Amino acid sequence: MPLDYRHPHGRTIDVEVSRLPSGKPAEKRGVLLLNPGGPGLPGLRVPVLMKLPEKVRDRYDVIGFDPRGVGHSTPVSCGFTRAQGETAANPPTPGSAADVSRQAASAKSLAAQCTTAGTANLLPYITTANTARDMDRIRTALGVPRISYYGESYGTYLGAVYTTLFPGRGDRIVLDSSLPPEGYDVEALRGQGAGFETRFPDFARFAAASERRYHLGGTPAAVREKYFRLAARLDDKPVRGYDGTTFRVVTAAMIRADSDLAGLAAVWHALDTNQPPPGSAAPGGGAYSDNYPAAYLGVICGDSRWPTDLATYRHNVSVDRVRHPMYGAFTANIRPCAFWPAPAEPKVRITDRGPSDVLMVHNLRDPATPLSGALRTRRALGERARMVTIDQGGHVAYLSGANACGNDAVNDFLVTGKRPSHDTYCPAAHPVR
């Protein structure tokens, strides 16, 4: 791929692509590209890991790829140690304005480390728009006139940018758990504070119903109070490698899926009783690469201009600590993007120009990409899109829950092209237990 699409015959980089062929070539419609979100996550193995239904698999060669800057594609690195990489993505939760100032010094240092590292000359081009352009080069390489696409989380923004830049080259576009139309910017990150509060009651009900096993509180209100007590205690004195920020981040990650709620309750119980948390949730360990935090920063900082004034972050932290006390101060804190060079090109504006070929699916209680942002993307796409909202909690709707209504909507669209004639609501399949 061209490193810089403004100079298509200049320096090139590699983008690694995988293909899982259709098991029934005679029934094949075309190709289906997948993106797992992030940004910064590899995608080569997603066609195998995703476990698409057979009727969908038969209709497509399923294509995975590591986006530019990631994994087996020409990778970026900031030379971060494990501790630096964790701080870059998850800075300490600020308790005061002074904490924001201290984090600013760290964020500035981490940004400088990225923008002077050996791959710094790649960073201006590790953007969503360029990854969308790469997708169209993949389409050309596969020899097809149009591509279908499934993207989740950040991958929804990538899909929206692709179908905006190349409106006639998409076939069936599925956006699962959409970001706002501006993508992953400072406001989208702050929105996770509200999303946490929307989703947490599902976990609180689960934990309260399992009080005899986990001892976290007999009512949802008691479980919520346990959260604040545990976070404060771990802020003061970490347990088994968990400080207050790690506790908050692990909680935010594990409430994304109903299947993780029991594991999260076990982590809380272990921390509450000064025991080792379950190994699957313990931070650290194993070989380390800083490719993920480097690529993550490359995209979110390179796509958008973040506030540069320290006073803005102090204000945001103080406001969000009150509005969303469980997670708001963390998501409002200053990041290395505040000290990043300005984006190399204007942001792509998502519009309604193009064919009506987009299906959006979204959980009602999504902690990572709250519904409010997705509704704004739905409005931006206009008649190009239809939206299915599902009464379930968690991040990522398709194949992640038991709601047949939501899953069938995506399957029907990918297999037959049939979408709801208007935006649709799927009632809850069953309560969280």
DOVO-734810 format. One record per residue (C-alpha): residue number from 0; x, y, z; residue in one letter. Coordinates in steps of 0.2 Angstrom, whole numbers. Layout:
// residues N
[node NUM,[X,Y,Z],'A'],
...
END
This chain:
// residues 433
[node 0,[0,0,0],'M'],
[node 1,[6,18,-2],'P'],
[node 2,[11,25,14],'L'],
[node 3,[4,42,9],'D'],
[node 4,[-10,41,-3],'Y'],
[node 5,[-7,59,-8],'R'],
[node 6,[9,52,-16],'H'],
[node 7,[3,35,-22],'P'],
[node 8,[19,30,-31],'H'],
[node 9,[30,35,-16],'G'],
[node 10,[35,24,-2],'R'],
[node 11,[25,8,2],'T'],
[node 12,[21,-2,17],'I'],
[node 13,[14,-19,19],'D'],
[node 14,[-4,-24,24],'V'],
[node 15,[-6,-43,28],'E'],
[node 16,[-22,-51,23],'V'],
[node 17,[-30,-68,26],'S'],
[node 18,[-44,-77,17],'R'],
[node 19,[-56,-90,24],'L'],
[node 20,[-64,-97,8],'P'],
[node 21,[-82,-101,6],'S'],
[node 22,[-86,-119,9],'G'],
[node 23,[-99,-118,-6],'K'],
[node 24,[-91,-108,-20],'P'],
[node 25,[-107,-111,-31],'A'],
[node 26,[-117,-101,-17],'E'],
[node 27,[-104,-87,-14],'K'],
[node 28,[-110,-69,-16],'R'],
[node 29,[-93,-61,-14],'G'],
[node 30,[-81,-56,0],'V'],
[node 31,[-84,-51,18],'L'],
[node 32,[-70,-40,26],'L'],
[node 33,[-70,-41,45],'L'],
[node 34,[-63,-28,58],'N'],
[node 35,[-63,-31,77],'P'],
[node 36,[-61,-13,82],'G'],
[node 37,[-48,-6,94],'G'],
[node 38,[-40,4,86],'P'],
[node 39,[-24,-6,86],'G'],
[node 40,[-30,-23,86],'L'],
[node 41,[-24,-37,74],'P'],
[node 42,[-37,-44,62],'G'],
[node 43,[-29,-58,53],'L'],
[node 44,[-37,-72,63],'R'],
[node 45,[-54,-64,65],'V'],
[node 46,[-62,-75,51],'P'],
[node 47,[-58,-91,61],'V'],
[node 48,[-61,-83,79],'L'],
[node 49,[-77,-75,75],'M'],
[node 50,[-87,-92,72],'K'],
[node 51,[-99,-84,59],'L'],
[node 52,[-115,-95,56],'P'],
[node 53,[-112,-108,42],'E'],
[node 54,[-125,-99,31],'K'],
[node 55,[-115,-83,31],'V'],
[node 56,[-99,-92,29],'R'],
[node 57,[-106,-101,13],'D'],
[node 58,[-110,-84,5],'R'],
[node 59,[-93,-76,7],'Y'],
[node 60,[-74,-78,6],'D'],
[node 61,[-71,-70,23],'V'],
[node 62,[-56,-58,24],'I'],
[node 63,[-46,-53,39],'G'],
[node 64,[-32,-40,39],'F'],
[node 65,[-20,-32,51],'D'],
[node 66,[-23,-13,48],'P'],
[node 67,[-8,-3,43],'R'],
[node 68,[4,-1,58],'G'],
[node 69,[-3,-16,67],'V'],
[node 70,[4,-34,69],'G'],
[node 71,[10,-42,53],'H'],
[node 72,[7,-26,43],'S'],
[node 73,[21,-14,44],'T'],
[node 74,[21,-11,62],'P'],
[node 75,[23,5,73],'V'],
[node 76,[32,6,90],'S'],
[node 77,[35,19,103],'C'],
[node 78,[48,9,112],'G'],
[node 79,[37,8,127],'F'],
[node 80,[40,-3,142],'T'],
[node 81,[25,-13,148],'R'],
[node 82,[22,0,162],'A'],
[node 83,[23,14,149],'Q'],
[node 84,[11,6,137],'G'],
[node 85,[-1,3,151],'E'],
[node 86,[0,21,156],'T'],
[node 87,[-2,27,138],'A'],
[node 88,[-18,18,136],'A'],
[node 89,[-24,19,154],'N'],
[node 90,[-17,33,164],'P'],
[node 91,[-20,34,183],'P'],
[node 92,[-37,39,189],'T'],
[node 93,[-35,57,195],'P'],
[node 94,[-41,62,212],'G'],
[node 95,[-37,80,210],'S'],
[node 96,[-32,94,198],'A'],
[node 97,[-14,91,204],'A'],
[node 98,[-15,73,198],'D'],
[node 99,[-21,79,181],'V'],
[node 100,[-5,90,180],'S'],
[node 101,[6,76,185],'R'],
[node 102,[-2,65,172],'Q'],
[node 103,[1,79,159],'A'],
[node 104,[20,78,162],'A'],
[node 105,[19,59,159],'S'],
[node 106,[8,61,144],'A'],
[node 107,[19,73,136],'K'],
[node 108,[34,62,139],'S'],
[node 109,[25,47,131],'L'],
[node 110,[20,57,116],'A'],
[node 111,[37,63,113],'A'],
[node 112,[44,45,114],'Q'],
[node 113,[31,40,101],'C'],
[node 114,[34,55,89],'T'],
[node 115,[53,53,90],'T'],
[node 116,[54,33,89],'A'],
[node 117,[61,24,74],'G'],
[node 118,[44,22,66],'T'],
[node 119,[38,40,70],'A'],
[node 120,[39,44,51],'N'],
[node 121,[24,31,49],'L'],
[node 122,[13,39,62],'L'],
[node 123,[5,53,52],'P'],
[node 124,[-2,40,40],'Y'],
[node 125,[-8,27,53],'I'],
[node 126,[-26,35,51],'T'],
[node 127,[-43,28,49],'T'],
[node 128,[-45,36,32],'A'],
[node 129,[-29,28,26],'N'],
[node 130,[-35,11,32],'T'],
[node 131,[-51,13,23],'A'],
[node 132,[-41,17,7],'R'],
[node 133,[-31,1,11],'D'],
[node 134,[-48,-8,11],'M'],
[node 135,[-52,-2,-6],'D'],
[node 136,[-34,-8,-12],'R'],
[node 137,[-38,-25,-4],'I'],
[node 138,[-55,-25,-14],'R'],
[node 139,[-45,-22,-30],'T'],
[node 140,[-32,-36,-26],'A'],
[node 141,[-46,-48,-23],'L'],
[node 142,[-53,-44,-40],'G'],
[node 143,[-71,-39,-34],'V'],
[node 144,[-81,-24,-39],'P'],
[node 145,[-89,-22,-21],'R'],
[node 146,[-85,-28,-4],'I'],
[node 147,[-96,-32,11],'S'],
[node 148,[-90,-28,28],'Y'],
[node 149,[-93,-31,46],'Y'],
[node 150,[-85,-20,59],'G'],
[node 151,[-87,-18,78],'E'],
[node 152,[-83,-4,90],'S'],
[node 153,[-70,6,82],'Y'],
[node 154,[-72,-4,66],'G'],
[node 155,[-89,4,64],'T'],
[node 156,[-81,21,62],'Y'],
[node 157,[-69,13,49],'L'],
[node 158,[-84,6,40],'G'],
[node 159,[-93,22,40],'A'],
[node 160,[-77,31,33],'V'],
[node 161,[-75,18,20],'Y'],
[node 162,[-93,19,14],'T'],
[node 163,[-92,38,14],'T'],
[node 164,[-76,38,4],'L'],
[node 165,[-81,24,-8],'F'],
[node 166,[-100,24,-8],'P'],
[node 167,[-102,14,-23],'G'],
[node 168,[-90,0,-18],'R'],
[node 169,[-99,-7,-3],'G'],
[node 170,[-111,-21,-4],'D'],
[node 171,[-118,-25,13],'R'],
[node 172,[-111,-15,27],'I'],
[node 173,[-114,-20,45],'V'],
[node 174,[-109,-8,59],'L'],
[node 175,[-110,-16,76],'D'],
[node 176,[-109,-5,92],'S'],
[node 177,[-105,12,83],'S'],
[node 178,[-95,26,88],'L'],
[node 179,[-101,44,85],'P'],
[node 180,[-99,51,68],'P'],
[node 181,[-83,60,73],'E'],
[node 182,[-75,43,78],'G'],
[node 183,[-64,40,93],'Y'],
[node 184,[-60,57,99],'D'],
[node 185,[-60,65,116],'V'],
[node 186,[-79,66,118],'E'],
[node 187,[-81,48,113],'A'],
[node 188,[-68,43,126],'L'],
[node 189,[-77,53,139],'R'],
[node 190,[-94,45,134],'G'],
[node 191,[-87,29,141],'Q'],
[node 192,[-90,36,158],'G'],
[node 193,[-109,37,155],'A'],
[node 194,[-109,20,147],'G'],
[node 195,[-101,12,162],'F'],
[node 196,[-115,19,173],'E'],
[node 197,[-128,13,160],'T'],
[node 198,[-121,-5,160],'R'],
[node 199,[-116,-7,178],'F'],
[node 200,[-133,-11,185],'P'],
[node 201,[-134,-27,175],'D'],
[node 202,[-118,-33,184],'F'],
[node 203,[-124,-26,201],'A'],
[node 204,[-140,-36,199],'R'],
[node 205,[-130,-52,195],'F'],
[node 206,[-118,-50,209],'A'],
[node 207,[-133,-46,222],'A'],
[node 208,[-142,-62,216],'A'],
[node 209,[-126,-72,219],'S'],
[node 210,[-122,-64,236],'E'],
[node 211,[-119,-81,245],'R'],
[node 212,[-106,-85,232],'R'],
[node 213,[-96,-68,230],'Y'],
[node 214,[-101,-58,246],'H'],
[node 215,[-102,-42,236],'L'],
[node 216,[-118,-35,243],'G'],
[node 217,[-136,-42,244],'G'],
[node 218,[-144,-28,234],'T'],
[node 219,[-138,-18,218],'P'],
[node 220,[-136,-3,228],'A'],
[node 221,[-124,-12,240],'A'],
[node 222,[-114,-19,225],'V'],
[node 223,[-112,-1,219],'R'],
[node 224,[-106,5,236],'E'],
[node 225,[-94,-10,236],'K'],
[node 226,[-86,-3,220],'Y'],
[node 227,[-82,13,227],'F'],
[node 228,[-75,6,243],'R'],
[node 229,[-64,-6,234],'L'],
[node 230,[-58,7,221],'A'],
[node 231,[-54,19,236],'A'],
[node 232,[-45,5,245],'R'],
[node 233,[-35,0,230],'L'],
[node 234,[-30,18,226],'D'],
[node 235,[-23,19,244],'D'],
[node 236,[-15,1,244],'K'],
[node 237,[-14,-10,229],'P'],
[node 238,[-18,-29,231],'V'],
[node 239,[-9,-42,220],'R'],
[node 240,[-4,-30,207],'G'],
[node 241,[-21,-21,206],'Y'],
[node 242,[-22,-3,210],'D'],
[node 243,[-38,8,209],'G'],
[node 244,[-36,12,191],'T'],
[node 245,[-33,-7,186],'T'],
[node 246,[-48,-11,196],'F'],
[node 247,[-59,1,187],'R'],
[node 248,[-52,-3,170],'V'],
[node 249,[-54,-22,172],'V'],
[node 250,[-71,-19,178],'T'],
[node 251,[-75,-8,163],'A'],
[node 252,[-68,-22,152],'A'],
[node 253,[-77,-36,159],'M'],
[node 254,[-94,-29,160],'I'],
[node 255,[-94,-28,141],'R'],
[node 256,[-100,-46,140],'A'],
[node 257,[-113,-56,150],'D'],
[node 258,[-101,-71,149],'S'],
[node 259,[-88,-61,159],'D'],
[node 260,[-99,-56,174],'L'],
[node 261,[-96,-71,185],'A'],
[node 262,[-77,-69,182],'G'],
[node 263,[-78,-51,186],'L'],
[node 264,[-87,-55,203],'A'],
[node 265,[-74,-68,206],'A'],
[node 266,[-60,-54,204],'V'],
[node 267,[-69,-42,215],'W'],
[node 268,[-71,-56,229],'H'],
[node 269,[-53,-60,228],'A'],
[node 270,[-48,-42,229],'L'],
[node 271,[-60,-39,243],'D'],
[node 272,[-52,-54,253],'T'],
[node 273,[-34,-50,248],'N'],
[node 274,[-33,-66,238],'Q'],
[node 275,[-25,-68,221],'P'],
[node 276,[-37,-63,207],'P'],
[node 277,[-41,-77,194],'P'],
[node 278,[-27,-78,182],'G'],
[node 279,[-37,-74,167],'S'],
[node 280,[-40,-56,174],'A'],
[node 281,[-23,-53,182],'A'],
[node 282,[-13,-39,175],'P'],
[node 283,[4,-41,167],'G'],
[node 284,[13,-57,163],'G'],
[node 285,[19,-65,146],'G'],
[node 286,[29,-57,132],'A'],
[node 287,[26,-39,129],'Y'],
[node 288,[25,-29,113],'S'],
[node 289,[20,-10,113],'D'],
[node 290,[13,-12,95],'N'],
[node 291,[-5,-11,102],'Y'],
[node 292,[-3,5,113],'P'],
[node 293,[8,13,99],'A'],
[node 294,[-5,9,85],'A'],
[node 295,[-19,14,96],'Y'],
[node 296,[-12,31,100],'L'],
[node 297,[-7,33,81],'G'],
[node 298,[-25,32,76],'V'],
[node 299,[-34,41,90],'I'],
[node 300,[-22,55,90],'C'],
[node 301,[-19,56,71],'G'],
[node 302,[-38,56,67],'D'],
[node 303,[-43,70,78],'S'],
[node 304,[-36,86,86],'R'],
[node 305,[-37,84,105],'W'],
[node 306,[-38,98,117],'P'],
[node 307,[-21,105,121],'T'],
[node 308,[-25,116,136],'D'],
[node 309,[-22,108,153],'L'],
[node 310,[-36,118,160],'A'],
[node 311,[-48,109,149],'T'],
[node 312,[-44,92,156],'Y'],
[node 313,[-45,98,174],'R'],
[node 314,[-62,105,170],'H'],
[node 315,[-68,89,162],'N'],
[node 316,[-61,78,176],'V'],
[node 317,[-70,89,189],'S'],
[node 318,[-86,89,179],'V'],
[node 319,[-86,70,175],'D'],
[node 320,[-81,65,192],'R'],
[node 321,[-98,72,198],'V'],
[node 322,[-109,67,182],'R'],
[node 323,[-102,49,181],'H'],
[node 324,[-93,45,198],'P'],
[node 325,[-89,27,194],'M'],
[node 326,[-78,30,179],'Y'],
[node 327,[-79,48,173],'G'],
[node 328,[-63,55,180],'A'],
[node 329,[-53,41,172],'F'],
[node 330,[-60,44,155],'T'],
[node 331,[-59,62,156],'A'],
[node 332,[-40,62,161],'N'],
[node 333,[-27,69,149],'I'],
[node 334,[-19,57,136],'R'],
[node 335,[-3,59,125],'P'],
[node 336,[-15,65,111],'C'],
[node 337,[-14,82,120],'A'],
[node 338,[4,83,114],'F'],
[node 339,[3,75,97],'W'],
[node 340,[6,84,81],'P'],
[node 341,[-10,90,72],'A'],
[node 342,[-18,78,60],'P'],
[node 343,[-11,77,43],'A'],
[node 344,[-27,78,34],'E'],
[node 345,[-45,84,38],'P'],
[node 346,[-57,72,46],'K'],
[node 347,[-69,63,34],'V'],
[node 348,[-87,69,37],'R'],
[node 349,[-99,55,37],'I'],
[node 350,[-114,59,26],'T'],
[node 351,[-130,51,19],'D'],
[node 352,[-123,52,1],'R'],
[node 353,[-123,34,-7],'G'],
[node 354,[-134,19,-8],'P'],
[node 355,[-145,12,6],'S'],
[node 356,[-133,-3,11],'D'],
[node 357,[-129,-1,29],'V'],
[node 358,[-136,-10,44],'L'],
[node 359,[-132,-4,61],'M'],
[node 360,[-135,-15,77],'V'],
[node 361,[-132,-9,95],'H'],
[node 362,[-136,-14,112],'N'],
[node 363,[-147,-3,123],'L'],
[node 364,[-134,-3,137],'R'],
[node 365,[-117,-3,129],'D'],
[node 366,[-103,3,141],'P'],
[node 367,[-90,7,128],'A'],
[node 368,[-99,15,114],'T'],
[node 369,[-115,22,122],'P'],
[node 370,[-131,22,111],'L'],
[node 371,[-132,41,111],'S'],
[node 372,[-116,42,100],'G'],
[node 373,[-123,28,88],'A'],
[node 374,[-139,37,86],'L'],
[node 375,[-129,52,80],'R'],
[node 376,[-120,41,67],'T'],
[node 377,[-137,34,62],'R'],
[node 378,[-143,52,59],'R'],
[node 379,[-128,56,49],'A'],
[node 380,[-130,41,37],'L'],
[node 381,[-148,46,34],'G'],
[node 382,[-158,34,22],'E'],
[node 383,[-142,25,19],'R'],
[node 384,[-144,15,35],'A'],
[node 385,[-157,5,46],'R'],
[node 386,[-154,2,64],'M'],
[node 387,[-158,-12,75],'V'],
[node 388,[-157,-8,94],'T'],
[node 389,[-157,-23,106],'I'],
[node 390,[-163,-23,124],'D'],
[node 391,[-147,-31,131],'Q'],
[node 392,[-131,-25,139],'G'],
[node 393,[-113,-26,134],'G'],
[node 394,[-102,-21,120],'H'],
[node 395,[-104,-29,103],'V'],
[node 396,[-122,-35,99],'A'],
[node 397,[-120,-48,85],'Y'],
[node 398,[-116,-66,91],'L'],
[node 399,[-112,-60,109],'S'],
[node 400,[-129,-63,117],'G'],
[node 401,[-144,-74,116],'A'],
[node 402,[-155,-61,107],'N'],
[node 403,[-161,-71,92],'A'],
[node 404,[-170,-55,85],'C'],
[node 405,[-153,-45,84],'G'],
[node 406,[-143,-60,78],'N'],
[node 407,[-156,-64,64],'D'],
[node 408,[-156,-46,58],'A'],
[node 409,[-138,-47,54],'V'],
[node 410,[-138,-65,47],'N'],
[node 411,[-153,-60,36],'D'],
[node 412,[-144,-45,29],'F'],
[node 413,[-128,-54,25],'L'],
[node 414,[-136,-69,18],'V'],
[node 415,[-151,-61,8],'T'],
[node 416,[-148,-43,8],'G'],
[node 417,[-165,-40,17],'K'],
[node 418,[-165,-26,30],'R'],
[node 419,[-179,-20,41],'P'],
[node 420,[-190,-7,32],'S'],
[node 421,[-187,5,46],'H'],
[node 422,[-177,6,62],'D'],
[node 423,[-182,-9,74],'T'],
[node 424,[-181,-13,92],'Y'],
[node 425,[-178,-31,99],'C'],
[node 426,[-185,-34,116],'P'],
[node 427,[-174,-43,129],'A'],
[node 428,[-172,-61,127],'A'],
[node 429,[-170,-65,145],'H'],
[node 430,[-163,-56,161],'P'],
[node 431,[-145,-57,166],'V'],
[node 432,[-143,-71,180],'R'],
END
